[in-house]
Amino acid sequence: MNVMFDGYSTANIGRYLRQIRRFPLLEAEEECVSARSWRENADGRALHKLLTSHLRLVVSIAHTYRGYGLPLSDLISEGNIGLIQAGHRFDPEKGFRFSTYAIWWIKAAIRDYILRSWSLVKIGKTRSQRTLFFKLRQMKNRVAADRDGDMTPDLVKLIAGHLGVKEHEVVYMNQRLERDMSLNATAQEEDRTGEWQDRLPDETPDQERVLAENDEHEYRRKTLRDALRTLRDRERYVFELRQLAENPIPMEALASELGISRERVRQIEARAFEKICRAVRSVQLRTVVADQQVGAMGRRPTP
């Protein structure tokens, strides 16, 4: 059964097709005999005969999925896996031909491979999403819409109604129909050639902005440290645990620790907060006055 498992390069597709044409097609009675022999006696030769007679069916189905930009050889390989799964599960007593049963397994294997290969971001997590992925492409082709472009609201509504899904699902899946692009792919312009990543804007802040933000952060930290010095020990303790801690301590727990009432803790916290605000405003006022004095000295005419 090596013919079913080998990897097929593009150059070898023709040779592979010639090989599988040597396997005869089976009549309905021959299918049943082979399938029963496999199910009842685990006859590997019977299973081989059943599967190889349908290799051409896999190739035919794989051709219908060539529009997704994946190698035909890979589609055939995945389809053959689905064919094997169908062969192991086929029950001839159900009364239908093996090809009718195998088609669903072959398509499922090929579609699963397409979804796995389409994007680094997993799509088609549910059956409805997988169906939408494949049906949407067919619908867009049918109405002559741009495959990779945005759709008009009317078209989104039309497709959503036809497929029985919500409009936002159609919009999302339409975006996923465009395959991932490597940032290292070549992007060519009229005057220069480079990679796509060269076109990405640099959103990192410049050094002047970083330094200014660091100075502002340090100024606020110093102002707060100076303001905390204006508090009494208990006020500072309560303020730090209630206002500065990453996980503030509840008033009830703090009251129990200090041996005072919850209301008393609230009063201490409020008074400490008010002192901090006054101290910060005082520092800010002194800074403004100092800046104004420096500015006035800079504007004073030279004698």
N, C-alpha and C positions, 0 to 999 in steps of 0.2 A: 504493500500500500504506500510505498515511498512516493509515488506520483502525487499523492494527496497532501503530503506534508512538506515537500521541498519548497524553498523560497524561489520565486520566479522573477528574474530580472526582466526588464522590458525586452531585451534582445531574445530572451528564451520563451516569450509568450507564444510565439508562433509554433515553436517546437512542442510546447506543452499542449497546445490545442490539437496538434496532429497526434500526440500520444493518446489523449483521452478519447479521440474518435475511434480508436481501435476497440474500445469497450462496447459491447452490444447493448442496445436498449432492450429492456425486459417487458414482456407482456404481463398483463395483470395477474395471471395465474402463476407465472414465474416469480413475480414479486412476492406473492403470498407464501410460496414455498420457501423462498430464501428467508423471508422475515420470520416465519414459523420456526425454521431450522435454527435461526439465531436465538430467538426468544426461548425456545424449549430445550435446545441442546448446546447453546453457547458456541455455535458453529461459526468460527471466525471467517472461514472461506465463503460461507453464505452471506455474511455481513459485507465482506469485501465485494462480492458480486453485486449486491444491492446498491452499495454506495457508488462504485465506479460507473455504474450505468447511469448515474445522475450527475456526474461531474460537469457535463455540458450545461445542465440546468444552472449550476453555480456560476459558470462563466456568463451565461445569459443575464442573470440577475445582477452580477457584479458590473456589467456594462451600463446598467441603468443608473448607477451611482458614480459614474466617472466625473460628473460635473462638480464634485466636491474637491477636486484638485488633489486627490490621493492616488498613489500608484495603483494601476489595475492589478498588478501582481499581488499587492497587499490585500486588496478587496477580495480577490479570488481565494487567497489563503484563509482569510477570516470566514468567507462563505463556506469553505470546505469544513471548517471547524463546526459551523452550524449544521452542515449536512451530517457530520458524524454524530452530533448530539441527536439529530432527528432519527438516525438509524438505530441508535441505542434505545429510543423511546417508542418507536413506531409499533403500533398494534394492528396487525392485518385483520383482526376480527371486527374492527370498527366498520369495515366495508368501503373505505375510500382508498384511492391510489396513494402510493408513497410520495409522489411528486407534490400532490396537494398538501400533504402534511409537512413535507420538507421545506417548501417555499417559506413558510413562516419562520422556521428556525434559521434558514439561510439569511433572510432579510434581517432578522433580529441580531445575528452575529455581525453582519456588515454594518448595520446602523450603530450598534454599540461601539464598534471600532471607529467609525466616523466621529462620534461624539467624544470619544477618548482622545482622538488625535486633533480635534478641531481647535481646542483652546487650552491654555494652562489653567484657566478658571473652569471648574466643572460646571457643565450645563446639562439640562435634561435630567434633573434629579428624580422627577416623577414621570409616570407614563404619559400624562397629559402634556408635560413640557417636551418630552421626546417627540411626541406626535406633532406638536406645534412646530418644532424645529424643522421637521421634514415637510410638513404640509404648507408652512408659510412660504418656503422657497418655491413650491409648486404654484401656490396662489399668486405670488408676485410675478412669476414668469407668465402666468395665464393672462394677467392684466397688463403685461408689458411694463411693469414697474422697474425702477432701477434697483438691482439686487442689493447693492451695498449702501444706497442712499437712504435719506429719511423719507418716510411716507407721509402723504397728506392726511389730515384728520379724517376726511371722508373715506379714504382707502383703509385706514386703520379700523374704522367703524365697520366697513364692509367685510373685511377679512375676519374681524372678531365675531361678527354675527354669523358668518358662514361656518366658522370652525367651532363656535360655541364656547369661546373663551373671553376673558375680560380684555379691554382695550390696552391697559397698561402692560399686560402680558405680551401682547403683540408687539408693542413698542420695544420692550426689553429684548425679546427674542430677535427682533429685526436688527438690533444693535449687535447681538451675539453672532449673527450670520457673517459679520465681517471678521475674518480670521486674525489671530495675533500677528503682530509685525515686530521683528527684532529691531531694537534700537541701534544695532550695528549694521543694519541693512543700508545699502548705498542710496543716498538721496542726491539727485543731480539737479542742479540749477543751471541757468544760462551761463553764469560767470564762474561757477565753482562746483566741485564735486566733494561730497563729504558723507558722513553718516547721519542718520536721523537724530541721534542723540545730540549732535552738534547744534540742532535747531531748538532744543529745549531751553526755555529761559532759565537763567540762574536766579533762583529765588532766595539764595542765602543772603542775609543782610551784609552790607558793606562794613568795613572795620570801624568807620566813624560812628555808625549807628550802634554797633556792638559796644564800643567804648562809652558812648553816651548813656546807653541803657545800664551798663555796669556801674557807671558813676551815679546814676539816679538811684539804682538799687542800694548801693553802699550808703548814699546820703540818707535814704529812708531808714535803713538799719541803724545808722548812728543816731538819727533823730529819735527813733523809738527807744534805743538804749538810754539816751539822755533823759527821755521822758519817764522811763521806768524808775530812774533814780529819785524822782520826786515823790514816789509812793512809799508808804510805810510797809514794813515787812509783810504784815497780813494782807494788805491791799495788793501788793505785788504778787503774793502767792496765789490769791484768789483770781486775780486778773490773768496771770499766766496760764492757770489751769482751765479757766473758763473761756478765754479769748484767743490765746496763742497756741494752745495745745492742738495737735492734729485731731485727736479724739477728745473733745471737751468732757470734763467730768460732770455728771448730773449734779444739780444743786443739792438734792437729798443726800448723795454720797459725801459731798464736800461738807455739808452741814454736820453730818454724823462724825466726820473725821475731826472737825474743829470744835465740836461740842457746842454748837450754836444752832439757832433755828434757820430754816430755809429762807425766811424773810430777811434775816440778818445777812445771810450770804448775798442775797439779791441787792441789799443796800450797799454792802461793801463793794460789790462788783460795779454798781452804778456810779458810786463816788470815785472809784479808781478810774473808770472809763472817762469820767468828766475831767479828772486831773490830767490824764494823758492827752485829751483833746486840747486843753488849755496850754499844756507844755508844748505840744506840736505847733499850735498856732503862734505861740510866742517865738519859737525858733524860726518859723516861716517869716514872721514879721521882721525879725532882726536881719534875716537874709535879704529881704526886699529892700530894707533901709540901707544895708551895706552896699547892695548893687547900685542903688540910686546915687549914693555918695561917690562910688567909683566912677559912675557915668558922668557925674557933675565935674569931677576932677579932670576927666578926659576932655570935657568940652570947654574947660576954663582957658581963656586966651593966654598965650605965653607973653610975659611982660617984655 
